């Protein structure tokens, strides 16, 4: 019988697979934003989703839904720094209002 830690690892792995599959489906992500987007906003959001790395798409959608200020800052900073986590954490743009809250700080 697997240990509880082993079960957790398998559950985490399956959740990660499901999240990646969801993030790869741009149409599905746009559907989740259908009640939030203004008329005419969908083409720009589609373009952003298609251009960004899959690993950042769920954070972007969460930010667009307006449910998480942290996700909003993370999405903004990630886009600004070219979706490079190291650059985001070591950002030198101290004049940015998001700078004190940027993700991936060391």
N, C-alpha and C positions, 0 to 999 in steps of 0.2 A: 504494500500500500504506500502511495507517495506521501511524503511528509507535507504538513501544511505549507511550508515554504515552497515546496515543489508545486503544489496546487496554485499558489499565488503566482509563481513564475509563469506557469502555463496560462493562467487567466490573463495576466498582463500581456503575454505574447499574443493571445487571441484578440484582446482589445486593440493592441497596436495594429494587427493585421486588418481588423475591421475599420479602424480610423483611417488607415492608409487607403483602403479601398474607397471609403467615403470621400476622402480628400482628392482622389484621382478623378472623381466624377464631378466635373464642373457644373453640369446641368443640375445634378442633385443639390449641390451647394447653392446654386442660384435659386432653386425651389425653396430652400430653407430661408432665403432672404426675401421672398416674394412680398410679404406684408410690410417690409421695412423700406424697400427701395422706392425712390421717387420716380415718377414717369420719366423715361429717357435715361435713367441712371444705369440700367442693366448692361448696356453694351460696354460701358467703361469698367464696370465691376467684372464682367466676363473677361475682358482683356487683361485686367490686373491678375485675376485668378489663373488664367492660362499662362501668364508670363512668370509668375512667382513659383519657387520650388514647392513641390507638393507638401513638404514638411511644414510650411508656413500657412497653408490655406485654412486650416481649421481655426487658427488664432485670428486670422483676418476676418473670417465669417463671424466668429464670436464678438469681435470688435464692432463689426457692422451691425450686429443685432443690438448693440448698446447695453449688453448685460454685464460687461466687465471693463472697468477703467484700466485695469492692469493689462488686459488683452489689447486695448486700444493703444496704449503706450508701446507695448511690445510690437504690435503690427506696424505702427508708425516708424519706430526706431529701426526695425528690421528692414523695412523698405528703404529708408533713408541711407542705411549702411550697406545696401546691396545684398541683403539677406545673408550677411556674414556675421556669425555670432561673435567671433573674436573682435571684429571691428566695432560691433554694437557695444560690447562691454567696455572697450577701451576708447570710446568716442571722445574726441577732444572739442566738440562744439559746445563749449560751456555756456554760450549765449542762448541755446535752445531751452525752451521752457520744460522739455521732457528730460533734459540731461540728468537732473538729480534722481530721476525715477527709471532710467534706462535699464533694460534687462541685461543679464549676463555679466554684471559687474563682478570684478574680482575682489 
